[in-house]
Amino acid sequence: MTPPEQRDVALELERLRGTVEAGFARVDGSLALLVQRSDQIDKQLADHEQRLDSLERSRWPLASIGALAALTTAAVAAVELTGR
């Protein structure tokens, strides 16, 4: 038979073990949530990068169209000034 002090120590150690396990489970759940949010943010970032690249690719003709319009206007003005 074990003395009462040893039983009390064993009981307290068992309670402490349960508390530590519960704490680890809570921390593990929090870490899993953070990993999930990080994955979602990575997906959003990749989507935004793709959309930005698409916008940048579609924007380049605007400068070319503006330059062509300016050249056309200058040519028409020159023809008008020379009086044909």
PDB file of N, CA, C and O in Angstrom, chain B, residues numbered from 101:
ATOM      1  N   MET B 101       0.830  -1.174   0.000  1.00  0.00           N
ATOM      2  CA  MET B 101       0.000   0.000   0.000  1.00  0.00           C
ATOM      3  C   MET B 101       0.877   1.240   0.000  1.00  0.00           C
ATOM      4  O   MET B 101       1.900   1.298   0.683  1.00  0.00           O
ATOM      5  N   THR B 102       0.455   2.239  -0.785  1.00  0.00           N
ATOM      6  CA  THR B 102       1.268   3.456  -0.910  1.00  0.00           C
ATOM      7  C   THR B 102       0.842   4.464   0.140  1.00  0.00           C
ATOM      8  O   THR B 102      -0.324   4.524   0.531  1.00  0.00           O
ATOM      9  N   PRO B 103       1.799   5.248   0.586  1.00  0.00           N
ATOM     10  CA  PRO B 103       1.460   6.289   1.568  1.00  0.00           C
ATOM     11  C   PRO B 103       0.576   7.364   0.936  1.00  0.00           C
ATOM     12  O   PRO B 103       0.597   7.534  -0.283  1.00  0.00           O
ATOM     13  N   PRO B 104      -0.193   8.085   1.733  1.00  0.00           N
ATOM     14  CA  PRO B 104      -1.118   9.109   1.214  1.00  0.00           C
ATOM     15  C   PRO B 104      -0.400  10.218   0.432  1.00  0.00           C
ATOM     16  O   PRO B 104      -0.956  10.768  -0.518  1.00  0.00           O
ATOM     17  N   GLU B 105       0.835  10.544   0.836  1.00  0.00           N
ATOM     18  CA  GLU B 105       1.560  11.616   0.136  1.00  0.00           C
ATOM     19  C   GLU B 105       1.848  11.222  -1.310  1.00  0.00           C
ATOM     20  O   GLU B 105       1.742  12.049  -2.216  1.00  0.00           O
ATOM     21  N   GLN B 106       2.210   9.968  -1.520  1.00  0.00           N
ATOM     22  CA  GLN B 106       2.514   9.506  -2.877  1.00  0.00           C
ATOM     23  C   GLN B 106       1.245   9.485  -3.733  1.00  0.00           C
ATOM     24  O   GLN B 106       1.283   9.805  -4.921  1.00  0.00           O
ATOM     25  N   ARG B 107       0.133   9.109  -3.123  1.00  0.00           N
ATOM     26  CA  ARG B 107      -1.128   9.111  -3.871  1.00  0.00           C
ATOM     27  C   ARG B 107      -1.529  10.531  -4.246  1.00  0.00           C
ATOM     28  O   ARG B 107      -2.005  10.783  -5.353  1.00  0.00           O
ATOM     29  N   ASP B 108      -1.329  11.463  -3.302  1.00  0.00           N
ATOM     30  CA  ASP B 108      -1.647  12.867  -3.592  1.00  0.00           C
ATOM     31  C   ASP B 108      -0.770  13.407  -4.712  1.00  0.00           C
ATOM     32  O   ASP B 108      -1.247  14.128  -5.588  1.00  0.00           O
ATOM     33  N   VAL B 109       0.523  13.057  -4.682  1.00  0.00           N
ATOM     34  CA  VAL B 109       1.444  13.501  -5.726  1.00  0.00           C
ATOM     35  C   VAL B 109       1.035  12.894  -7.070  1.00  0.00           C
ATOM     36  O   VAL B 109       1.019  13.585  -8.088  1.00  0.00           O
ATOM     37  N   ALA B 110       0.708  11.612  -7.068  1.00  0.00           N
ATOM     38  CA  ALA B 110       0.304  10.950  -8.304  1.00  0.00           C
ATOM     39  C   ALA B 110      -0.980  11.570  -8.848  1.00  0.00           C
ATOM     40  O   ALA B 110      -1.116  11.748 -10.059  1.00  0.00           O
ATOM     41  N   LEU B 111      -1.916  11.897  -7.972  1.00  0.00           N
ATOM     42  CA  LEU B 111      -3.165  12.519  -8.392  1.00  0.00           C
ATOM     43  C   LEU B 111      -2.918  13.905  -8.974  1.00  0.00           C
ATOM     44  O   LEU B 111      -3.493  14.257 -10.004  1.00  0.00           O
ATOM     45  N   GLU B 112      -2.080  14.681  -8.331  1.00  0.00           N
ATOM     46  CA  GLU B 112      -1.755  16.020  -8.829  1.00  0.00           C
ATOM     47  C   GLU B 112      -1.016  15.951 -10.160  1.00  0.00           C
ATOM     48  O   GLU B 112      -1.250  16.767 -11.051  1.00  0.00           O
ATOM     49  N   LEU B 113      -0.117  14.966 -10.289  1.00  0.00           N
ATOM     50  CA  LEU B 113       0.589  14.804 -11.560  1.00  0.00           C
ATOM     51  C   LEU B 113      -0.387  14.444 -12.674  1.00  0.00           C
ATOM     52  O   LEU B 113      -0.246  14.923 -13.800  1.00  0.00           O
ATOM     53  N   GLU B 114      -1.368  13.610 -12.372  1.00  0.00           N
ATOM     54  CA  GLU B 114      -2.368  13.241 -13.374  1.00  0.00           C
ATOM     55  C   GLU B 114      -3.201  14.460 -13.769  1.00  0.00           C
ATOM     56  O   GLU B 114      -3.498  14.646 -14.949  1.00  0.00           O
ATOM     57  N   ARG B 115      -3.576  15.280 -12.812  1.00  0.00           N
ATOM     58  CA  ARG B 115      -4.321  16.506 -13.111  1.00  0.00           C
ATOM     59  C   ARG B 115      -3.469  17.456 -13.957  1.00  0.00           C
ATOM     60  O   ARG B 115      -3.949  18.056 -14.919  1.00  0.00           O
ATOM     61  N   LEU B 116      -2.210  17.577 -13.582  1.00  0.00           N
ATOM     62  CA  LEU B 116      -1.293  18.435 -14.327  1.00  0.00           C
ATOM     63  C   LEU B 116      -1.139  17.932 -15.764  1.00  0.00           C
ATOM     64  O   LEU B 116      -1.099  18.722 -16.707  1.00  0.00           O
ATOM     65  N   ARG B 117      -1.055  16.633 -15.915  1.00  0.00           N
ATOM     66  CA  ARG B 117      -0.941  16.039 -17.253  1.00  0.00           C
ATOM     67  C   ARG B 117      -2.172  16.368 -18.092  1.00  0.00           C
ATOM     68  O   ARG B 117      -2.053  16.716 -19.267  1.00  0.00           O
ATOM     69  N   GLY B 118      -3.332  16.259 -17.499  1.00  0.00           N
ATOM     70  CA  GLY B 118      -4.576  16.595 -18.210  1.00  0.00           C
ATOM     71  C   GLY B 118      -4.612  18.065 -18.605  1.00  0.00           C
ATOM     72  O   GLY B 118      -5.036  18.402 -19.710  1.00  0.00           O
ATOM     73  N   THR B 119      -4.172  18.933 -17.714  1.00  0.00           N
ATOM     74  CA  THR B 119      -4.145  20.360 -18.008  1.00  0.00           C
ATOM     75  C   THR B 119      -3.182  20.668 -19.142  1.00  0.00           C
ATOM     76  O   THR B 119      -3.491  21.466 -20.027  1.00  0.00           O
ATOM     77  N   VAL B 120      -2.015  20.036 -19.115  1.00  0.00           N
ATOM     78  CA  VAL B 120      -1.023  20.248 -20.165  1.00  0.00           C
ATOM     79  C   VAL B 120      -1.548  19.728 -21.505  1.00  0.00           C
ATOM     80  O   VAL B 120      -1.377  20.384 -22.532  1.00  0.00           O
ATOM     81  N   GLU B 121      -2.177  18.567 -21.501  1.00  0.00           N
ATOM     82  CA  GLU B 121      -2.740  18.021 -22.740  1.00  0.00           C
ATOM     83  C   GLU B 121      -3.825  18.932 -23.302  1.00  0.00           C
ATOM     84  O   GLU B 121      -3.893  19.145 -24.512  1.00  0.00           O
ATOM     85  N   ALA B 122      -4.668  19.465 -22.435  1.00  0.00           N
ATOM     86  CA  ALA B 122      -5.715  20.383 -22.895  1.00  0.00           C
ATOM     87  C   ALA B 122      -5.093  21.657 -23.471  1.00  0.00           C
ATOM     88  O   ALA B 122      -5.555  22.176 -24.487  1.00  0.00           O
ATOM     89  N   GLY B 123      -4.051  22.149 -22.821  1.00  0.00           N
ATOM     90  CA  GLY B 123      -3.361  23.342 -23.324  1.00  0.00           C
ATOM     91  C   GLY B 123      -2.718  23.101 -24.682  1.00  0.00           C
ATOM     92  O   GLY B 123      -2.797  23.941 -25.579  1.00  0.00           O
ATOM     93  N   PHE B 124      -2.081  21.946 -24.821  1.00  0.00           N
ATOM     94  CA  PHE B 124      -1.466  21.612 -26.109  1.00  0.00           C
ATOM     95  C   PHE B 124      -2.529  21.477 -27.199  1.00  0.00           C
ATOM     96  O   PHE B 124      -2.309  21.904 -28.332  1.00  0.00           O
ATOM     97  N   ALA B 125      -3.661  20.897 -26.871  1.00  0.00           N
ATOM     98  CA  ALA B 125      -4.737  20.759 -27.853  1.00  0.00           C
ATOM     99  C   ALA B 125      -5.249  22.123 -28.287  1.00  0.00           C
ATOM    100  O   ALA B 125      -5.529  22.335 -29.467  1.00  0.00           O
ATOM    101  N   ARG B 126      -5.375  23.051 -27.340  1.00  0.00           N
ATOM    102  CA  ARG B 126      -5.835  24.399 -27.664  1.00  0.00           C
ATOM    103  C   ARG B 126      -4.813  25.125 -28.543  1.00  0.00           C
ATOM    104  O   ARG B 126      -5.185  25.787 -29.512  1.00  0.00           O
ATOM    105  N   VAL B 127      -3.530  25.000 -28.204  1.00  0.00           N
ATOM    106  CA  VAL B 127      -2.476  25.627 -29.005  1.00  0.00           C
ATOM    107  C   VAL B 127      -2.424  25.000 -30.398  1.00  0.00           C
ATOM    108  O   VAL B 127      -2.245  25.706 -31.390  1.00  0.00           O
ATOM    109  N   ASP B 128      -2.578  23.692 -30.473  1.00  0.00           N
ATOM    110  CA  ASP B 128      -2.567  23.005 -31.755  1.00  0.00           C
ATOM    111  C   ASP B 128      -3.730  23.478 -32.633  1.00  0.00           C
ATOM    112  O   ASP B 128      -3.561  23.681 -33.835  1.00  0.00           O
ATOM    113  N   GLY B 129      -4.891  23.649 -32.038  1.00  0.00           N
ATOM    114  CA  GLY B 129      -6.044  24.161 -32.783  1.00  0.00           C
ATOM    115  C   GLY B 129      -5.815  25.578 -33.274  1.00  0.00           C
ATOM    116  O   GLY B 129      -6.182  25.913 -34.400  1.00  0.00           O
ATOM    117  N   SER B 130      -5.214  26.409 -32.441  1.00  0.00           N
ATOM    118  CA  SER B 130      -4.916  27.780 -32.847  1.00  0.00           C
ATOM    119  C   SER B 130      -3.907  27.812 -33.984  1.00  0.00           C
ATOM    120  O   SER B 130      -4.041  28.603 -34.918  1.00  0.00           O
ATOM    121  N   LEU B 131      -2.906  26.961 -33.907  1.00  0.00           N
ATOM    122  CA  LEU B 131      -1.909  26.900 -34.974  1.00  0.00           C
ATOM    123  C   LEU B 131      -2.530  26.408 -36.283  1.00  0.00           C
ATOM    124  O   LEU B 131      -2.194  26.907 -37.357  1.00  0.00           O
ATOM    125  N   ALA B 132      -3.422  25.444 -36.195  1.00  0.00           N
ATOM    126  CA  ALA B 132      -4.096  24.951 -37.401  1.00  0.00           C
ATOM    127  C   ALA B 132      -4.926  26.063 -38.038  1.00  0.00           C
ATOM    128  O   ALA B 132      -4.964  26.191 -39.262  1.00  0.00           O
ATOM    129  N   LEU B 133      -5.591  26.867 -37.203  1.00  0.00           N
ATOM    130  CA  LEU B 133      -6.373  27.987 -37.717  1.00  0.00           C
ATOM    131  C   LEU B 133      -5.469  29.009 -38.394  1.00  0.00           C
ATOM    132  O   LEU B 133      -5.809  29.526 -39.458  1.00  0.00           O
ATOM    133  N   LEU B 134      -4.325  29.303 -37.791  1.00  0.00           N
ATOM    134  CA  LEU B 134      -3.389  30.251 -38.393  1.00  0.00           C
ATOM    135  C   LEU B 134      -2.842  29.741 -39.724  1.00  0.00           C
ATOM    136  O   LEU B 134      -2.675  30.519 -40.664  1.00  0.00           O
ATOM    137  N   VAL B 135      -2.568  28.457 -39.808  1.00  0.00           N
ATOM    138  CA  VAL B 135      -2.089  27.880 -41.066  1.00  0.00           C
ATOM    139  C   VAL B 135      -3.175  27.980 -42.133  1.00  0.00           C
ATOM    140  O   VAL B 135      -2.882  28.292 -43.287  1.00  0.00           O
ATOM    141  N   GLN B 136      -4.418  27.719 -41.759  1.00  0.00           N
ATOM    142  CA  GLN B 136      -5.525  27.809 -42.711  1.00  0.00           C
ATOM    143  C   GLN B 136      -5.676  29.247 -43.209  1.00  0.00           C
ATOM    144  O   GLN B 136      -5.842  29.468 -44.409  1.00  0.00           O
ATOM    145  N   ARG B 137      -5.620  30.217 -42.311  1.00  0.00           N
ATOM    146  CA  ARG B 137      -5.722  31.617 -42.721  1.00  0.00           C
ATOM    147  C   ARG B 137      -4.553  32.019 -43.608  1.00  0.00           C
ATOM    148  O   ARG B 137      -4.726  32.768 -44.569  1.00  0.00           O
ATOM    149  N   SER B 138      -3.380  31.528 -43.292  1.00  0.00           N
ATOM    150  CA  SER B 138      -2.200  31.826 -44.113  1.00  0.00           C
ATOM    151  C   SER B 138      -2.373  31.269 -45.520  1.00  0.00           C
ATOM    152  O   SER B 138      -2.013  31.930 -46.493  1.00  0.00           O
ATOM    153  N   ASP B 139      -2.914  30.074 -45.637  1.00  0.00           N
ATOM    154  CA  ASP B 139      -3.164  29.486 -46.950  1.00  0.00           C
ATOM    155  C   ASP B 139      -4.182  30.314 -47.736  1.00  0.00           C
ATOM    156  O   ASP B 139      -4.022  30.526 -48.938  1.00  0.00           O
ATOM    157  N   GLN B 140      -5.223  30.777 -47.054  1.00  0.00           N
ATOM    158  CA  GLN B 140      -6.226  31.602 -47.722  1.00  0.00           C
ATOM    159  C   GLN B 140      -5.618  32.918 -48.196  1.00  0.00           C
ATOM    160  O   GLN B 140      -5.920  33.381 -49.295  1.00  0.00           O
ATOM    161  N   ILE B 141      -4.773  33.513 -47.381  1.00  0.00           N
ATOM    162  CA  ILE B 141      -4.120  34.770 -47.758  1.00  0.00           C
ATOM    163  C   ILE B 141      -3.194  34.546 -48.938  1.00  0.00           C
ATOM    164  O   ILE B 141      -3.119  35.389 -49.832  1.00  0.00           O
ATOM    165  N   ASP B 142      -2.484  33.418 -48.955  1.00  0.00           N
ATOM    166  CA  ASP B 142      -1.615  33.107 -50.090  1.00  0.00           C
ATOM    167  C   ASP B 142      -2.428  32.968 -51.375  1.00  0.00           C
ATOM    168  O   ASP B 142      -2.002  33.432 -52.433  1.00  0.00           O
ATOM    169  N   LYS B 143      -3.593  32.334 -51.287  1.00  0.00           N
ATOM    170  CA  LYS B 143      -4.452  32.186 -52.463  1.00  0.00           C
ATOM    171  C   LYS B 143      -4.958  33.545 -52.938  1.00  0.00           C
ATOM    172  O   LYS B 143      -4.982  33.814 -54.139  1.00  0.00           O
ATOM    173  N   GLN B 144      -5.362  34.399 -52.000  1.00  0.00           N
ATOM    174  CA  GLN B 144      -5.832  35.732 -52.368  1.00  0.00           C
ATOM    175  C   GLN B 144      -4.714  36.550 -53.006  1.00  0.00           C
ATOM    176  O   GLN B 144      -4.942  37.268 -53.980  1.00  0.00           O
ATOM    177  N   LEU B 145      -3.531  36.442 -52.466  1.00  0.00           N
ATOM    178  CA  LEU B 145      -2.391  37.165 -53.012  1.00  0.00           C
ATOM    179  C   LEU B 145      -2.077  36.697 -54.425  1.00  0.00           C
ATOM    180  O   LEU B 145      -1.798  37.514 -55.302  1.00  0.00           O
ATOM    181  N   ALA B 146      -2.119  35.401 -54.648  1.00  0.00           N
ATOM    182  CA  ALA B 146      -1.870  34.873 -55.988  1.00  0.00           C
ATOM    183  C   ALA B 146      -2.954  35.353 -56.955  1.00  0.00           C
ATOM    184  O   ALA B 146      -2.654  35.689 -58.100  1.00  0.00           O
ATOM    185  N   ASP B 147      -4.213  35.388 -56.504  1.00  0.00           N
ATOM    186  CA  ASP B 147      -5.298  35.870 -57.339  1.00  0.00           C
ATOM    187  C   ASP B 147      -5.106  37.347 -57.678  1.00  0.00           C
ATOM    188  O   ASP B 147      -5.304  37.754 -58.823  1.00  0.00           O
ATOM    189  N   HIS B 148      -4.726  38.138 -56.696  1.00  0.00           N
ATOM    190  CA  HIS B 148      -4.498  39.565 -56.941  1.00  0.00           C
ATOM    191  C   HIS B 148      -3.325  39.792 -57.888  1.00  0.00           C
ATOM    192  O   HIS B 148      -3.376  40.682 -58.737  1.00  0.00           O
ATOM    193  N   GLU B 149      -2.281  39.003 -57.750  1.00  0.00           N
ATOM    194  CA  GLU B 149      -1.138  39.115 -58.656  1.00  0.00           C
ATOM    195  C   GLU B 149      -1.569  38.800 -60.087  1.00  0.00           C
ATOM    196  O   GLU B 149      -1.166  39.484 -61.028  1.00  0.00           O
ATOM    197  N   GLN B 150      -2.383  37.772 -60.242  1.00  0.00           N
ATOM    198  CA  GLN B 150      -2.855  37.384 -61.573  1.00  0.00           C
ATOM    199  C   GLN B 150      -3.719  38.501 -62.168  1.00  0.00           C
ATOM    200  O   GLN B 150      -3.574  38.835 -63.344  1.00  0.00           O
ATOM    201  N   ARG B 151      -4.596  39.065 -61.379  1.00  0.00           N
ATOM    202  CA  ARG B 151      -5.465  40.137 -61.862  1.00  0.00           C
ATOM    203  C   ARG B 151      -4.649  41.376 -62.213  1.00  0.00           C
ATOM    204  O   ARG B 151      -4.927  42.033 -63.216  1.00  0.00           O
ATOM    205  N   LEU B 152      -3.652  41.701 -61.406  1.00  0.00           N
ATOM    206  CA  LEU B 152      -2.796  42.854 -61.679  1.00  0.00           C
ATOM    207  C   LEU B 152      -2.005  42.649 -62.963  1.00  0.00           C
ATOM    208  O   LEU B 152      -1.880  43.575 -63.764  1.00  0.00           O
ATOM    209  N   ASP B 153      -1.470  41.452 -63.170  1.00  0.00           N
ATOM    210  CA  ASP B 153      -0.755  41.153 -64.408  1.00  0.00           C
ATOM    211  C   ASP B 153      -1.679  41.310 -65.616  1.00  0.00           C
ATOM    212  O   ASP B 153      -1.276  41.834 -66.654  1.00  0.00           O
ATOM    213  N   SER B 154      -2.917  40.853 -65.467  1.00  0.00           N
ATOM    214  CA  SER B 154      -3.884  40.977 -66.559  1.00  0.00           C
ATOM    215  C   SER B 154      -4.158  42.445 -66.869  1.00  0.00           C
ATOM    216  O   SER B 154      -4.224  42.831 -68.035  1.00  0.00           O
ATOM    217  N   LEU B 155      -4.317  43.258 -65.837  1.00  0.00           N
ATOM    218  CA  LEU B 155      -4.549  44.687 -66.054  1.00  0.00           C
ATOM    219  C   LEU B 155      -3.345  45.361 -66.704  1.00  0.00           C
ATOM    220  O   LEU B 155      -3.504  46.211 -67.580  1.00  0.00           O
ATOM    221  N   GLU B 156      -2.159  44.989 -66.281  1.00  0.00           N
ATOM    222  CA  GLU B 156      -0.959  45.581 -66.856  1.00  0.00           C
ATOM    223  C   GLU B 156      -0.817  45.205 -68.325  1.00  0.00           C
ATOM    224  O   GLU B 156      -0.404  46.033 -69.136  1.00  0.00           O
ATOM    225  N   ARG B 157      -1.151  43.977 -68.677  1.00  0.00           N
ATOM    226  CA  ARG B 157      -1.059  43.539 -70.073  1.00  0.00           C
ATOM    227  C   ARG B 157      -2.078  44.259 -70.943  1.00  0.00           C
ATOM    228  O   ARG B 157      -1.779  44.578 -72.094  1.00  0.00           O
ATOM    229  N   SER B 158      -3.261  44.520 -70.431  1.00  0.00           N
ATOM    230  CA  SER B 158      -4.304  45.158 -71.232  1.00  0.00           C
ATOM    231  C   SER B 158      -4.124  46.667 -71.304  1.00  0.00           C
ATOM    232  O   SER B 158      -4.802  47.317 -72.099  1.00  0.00           O
ATOM    233  N   ARG B 159      -3.253  47.238 -70.517  1.00  0.00           N
ATOM    234  CA  ARG B 159      -3.097  48.685 -70.468  1.00  0.00           C
ATOM    235  C   ARG B 159      -2.145  49.201 -71.546  1.00  0.00           C
ATOM    236  O   ARG B 159      -2.290  50.346 -71.975  1.00  0.00           O
ATOM    237  N   TRP B 160      -1.191  48.412 -71.995  1.00  0.00           N
ATOM    238  CA  TRP B 160      -0.169  48.923 -72.907  1.00  0.00           C
ATOM    239  C   TRP B 160      -0.730  49.512 -74.188  1.00  0.00           C
ATOM    240  O   TRP B 160      -0.130  50.464 -74.685  1.00  0.00           O
ATOM    241  N   PRO B 161      -1.841  49.030 -74.779  1.00  0.00           N
ATOM    242  CA  PRO B 161      -2.320  49.639 -76.017  1.00  0.00           C
ATOM    243  C   PRO B 161      -2.802  51.078 -75.839  1.00  0.00           C
ATOM    244  O   PRO B 161      -2.846  51.827 -76.814  1.00  0.00           O
ATOM    245  N   LEU B 162      -3.156  51.474 -74.649  1.00  0.00           N
ATOM    246  CA  LEU B 162      -3.667  52.823 -74.440  1.00  0.00           C
ATOM    247  C   LEU B 162      -2.625  53.878 -74.812  1.00  0.00           C
ATOM    248  O   LEU B 162      -2.969  54.877 -75.444  1.00  0.00           O
ATOM    249  N   ALA B 163      -1.394  53.682 -74.445  1.00  0.00           N
ATOM    250  CA  ALA B 163      -0.344  54.644 -74.786  1.00  0.00           C
ATOM    251  C   ALA B 163      -0.115  54.657 -76.289  1.00  0.00           C
ATOM    252  O   ALA B 163       0.089  55.719 -76.877  1.00  0.00           O
ATOM    253  N   SER B 164      -0.147  53.499 -76.906  1.00  0.00           N
ATOM    254  CA  SER B 164       0.041  53.419 -78.357  1.00  0.00           C
ATOM    255  C   SER B 164      -1.099  54.113 -79.089  1.00  0.00           C
ATOM    256  O   SER B 164      -0.866  54.840 -80.055  1.00  0.00           O
ATOM    257  N   ILE B 165      -2.308  53.897 -78.643  1.00  0.00           N
ATOM    258  CA  ILE B 165      -3.471  54.542 -79.271  1.00  0.00           C
ATOM    259  C   ILE B 165      -3.386  56.053 -79.103  1.00  0.00           C
ATOM    260  O   ILE B 165      -3.688  56.801 -80.033  1.00  0.00           O
ATOM    261  N   GLY B 166      -2.980  56.500 -77.932  1.00  0.00           N
ATOM    262  CA  GLY B 166      -2.816  57.939 -77.699  1.00  0.00           C
ATOM    263  C   GLY B 166      -1.755  58.533 -78.604  1.00  0.00           C
ATOM    264  O   GLY B 166      -1.948  59.622 -79.146  1.00  0.00           O
ATOM    265  N   ALA B 167      -0.636  57.841 -78.779  1.00  0.00           N
ATOM    266  CA  ALA B 167       0.428  58.336 -79.658  1.00  0.00           C
ATOM    267  C   ALA B 167      -0.039  58.370 -81.106  1.00  0.00           C
ATOM    268  O   ALA B 167       0.240  59.337 -81.815  1.00  0.00           O
ATOM    269  N   LEU B 168      -0.737  57.347 -81.559  1.00  0.00           N
ATOM    270  CA  LEU B 168      -1.258  57.330 -82.932  1.00  0.00           C
ATOM    271  C   LEU B 168      -2.266  58.456 -83.156  1.00  0.00           C
ATOM    272  O   LEU B 168      -2.260  59.094 -84.209  1.00  0.00           O
ATOM    273  N   ALA B 169      -3.119  58.698 -82.183  1.00  0.00           N
ATOM    274  CA  ALA B 169      -4.090  59.795 -82.305  1.00  0.00           C
ATOM    275  C   ALA B 169      -3.374  61.133 -82.389  1.00  0.00           C
ATOM    276  O   ALA B 169      -3.774  61.996 -83.170  1.00  0.00           O
ATOM    277  N   ALA B 170      -2.334  61.320 -81.609  1.00  0.00           N
ATOM    278  CA  ALA B 170      -1.577  62.572 -81.648  1.00  0.00           C
ATOM    279  C   ALA B 170      -0.883  62.744 -82.984  1.00  0.00           C
ATOM    280  O   ALA B 170      -0.881  63.844 -83.537  1.00  0.00           O
ATOM    281  N   LEU B 171      -0.296  61.689 -83.515  1.00  0.00           N
ATOM    282  CA  LEU B 171       0.358  61.770 -84.821  1.00  0.00           C
ATOM    283  C   LEU B 171      -0.650  62.057 -85.931  1.00  0.00           C
ATOM    284  O   LEU B 171      -0.376  62.844 -86.836  1.00  0.00           O
ATOM    285  N   THR B 172      -1.810  61.422 -85.858  1.00  0.00           N
ATOM    286  CA  THR B 172      -2.846  61.659 -86.856  1.00  0.00           C
ATOM    287  C   THR B 172      -3.319  63.108 -86.805  1.00  0.00           C
ATOM    288  O   THR B 172      -3.509  63.744 -87.842  1.00  0.00           O
ATOM    289  N   THR B 173      -3.504  63.616 -85.610  1.00  0.00           N
ATOM    290  CA  THR B 173      -3.922  65.006 -85.444  1.00  0.00           C
ATOM    291  C   THR B 173      -2.864  65.947 -85.991  1.00  0.00           C
ATOM    292  O   THR B 173      -3.193  66.924 -86.665  1.00  0.00           O
ATOM    293  N   ALA B 174      -1.602  65.667 -85.712  1.00  0.00           N
ATOM    294  CA  ALA B 174      -0.526  66.511 -86.220  1.00  0.00           C
ATOM    295  C   ALA B 174      -0.463  66.448 -87.738  1.00  0.00           C
ATOM    296  O   ALA B 174      -0.221  67.467 -88.386  1.00  0.00           O
ATOM    297  N   ALA B 175      -0.676  65.280 -88.314  1.00  0.00           N
ATOM    298  CA  ALA B 175      -0.648  65.144 -89.770  1.00  0.00           C
ATOM    299  C   ALA B 175      -1.804  65.907 -90.396  1.00  0.00           C
ATOM    300  O   ALA B 175      -1.619  66.601 -91.396  1.00  0.00           O
ATOM    301  N   VAL B 176      -2.988  65.787 -89.822  1.00  0.00           N
ATOM    302  CA  VAL B 176      -4.149  66.515 -90.351  1.00  0.00           C
ATOM    303  C   VAL B 176      -3.931  68.017 -90.215  1.00  0.00           C
ATOM    304  O   VAL B 176      -4.279  68.768 -91.126  1.00  0.00           O
ATOM    305  N   ALA B 177      -3.380  68.457 -89.136  1.00  0.00           N
ATOM    306  CA  ALA B 177      -3.115  69.889 -88.940  1.00  0.00           C
ATOM    307  C   ALA B 177      -2.081  70.371 -89.944  1.00  0.00           C
ATOM    308  O   ALA B 177      -2.210  71.466 -90.491  1.00  0.00           O
ATOM    309  N   ALA B 178      -1.067  69.572 -90.189  1.00  0.00           N
ATOM    310  CA  ALA B 178      -0.034  69.960 -91.165  1.00  0.00           C
ATOM    311  C   ALA B 178      -0.635  70.055 -92.564  1.00  0.00           C
ATOM    312  O   ALA B 178      -0.313  70.980 -93.310  1.00  0.00           O
ATOM    313  N   VAL B 179      -1.493  69.126 -92.927  1.00  0.00           N
ATOM    314  CA  VAL B 179      -2.124  69.157 -94.245  1.00  0.00           C
ATOM    315  C   VAL B 179      -3.015  70.385 -94.363  1.00  0.00           C
ATOM    316  O   VAL B 179      -3.032  71.037 -95.407  1.00  0.00           O
ATOM    317  N   GLU B 180      -3.746  70.705 -93.320  1.00  0.00           N
ATOM    318  CA  GLU B 180      -4.625  71.870 -93.324  1.00  0.00           C
ATOM    319  C   GLU B 180      -3.812  73.170 -93.423  1.00  0.00           C
ATOM    320  O   GLU B 180      -4.229  74.108 -94.102  1.00  0.00           O
ATOM    321  N   LEU B 181      -2.667  73.227 -92.755  1.00  0.00           N
ATOM    322  CA  LEU B 181      -1.838  74.424 -92.784  1.00  0.00           C
ATOM    323  C   LEU B 181      -1.191  74.642 -94.153  1.00  0.00           C
ATOM    324  O   LEU B 181      -1.033  75.778 -94.599  1.00  0.00           O
ATOM    325  N   THR B 182      -0.835  73.585 -94.787  1.00  0.00           N
ATOM    326  CA  THR B 182      -0.203  73.715 -96.105  1.00  0.00           C
ATOM    327  C   THR B 182      -1.227  74.022 -97.171  1.00  0.00           C
ATOM    328  O   THR B 182      -0.859  74.391 -98.286  1.00  0.00           O
ATOM    329  N   GLY B 183      -2.458  73.885 -96.869  1.00  0.00           N
ATOM    330  CA  GLY B 183      -3.524  74.225 -97.788  1.00  0.00           C
ATOM    331  C   GLY B 183      -3.660  73.259 -98.932  1.00  0.00           C
ATOM    332  O   GLY B 183      -4.261  73.598 -99.950  1.00  0.00           O
ATOM    333  N   ARG B 184      -3.154  72.135 -98.808  1.00  0.00           N
ATOM    334  CA  ARG B 184      -3.201  71.061 -99.800  1.00  0.00           C
ATOM    335  C   ARG B 184      -2.533  71.486-101.027  1.00  0.00           C
ATOM    336  O   ARG B 184      -2.465  70.720-101.989  1.00  0.00           O
TER     337      ARG B 184
END
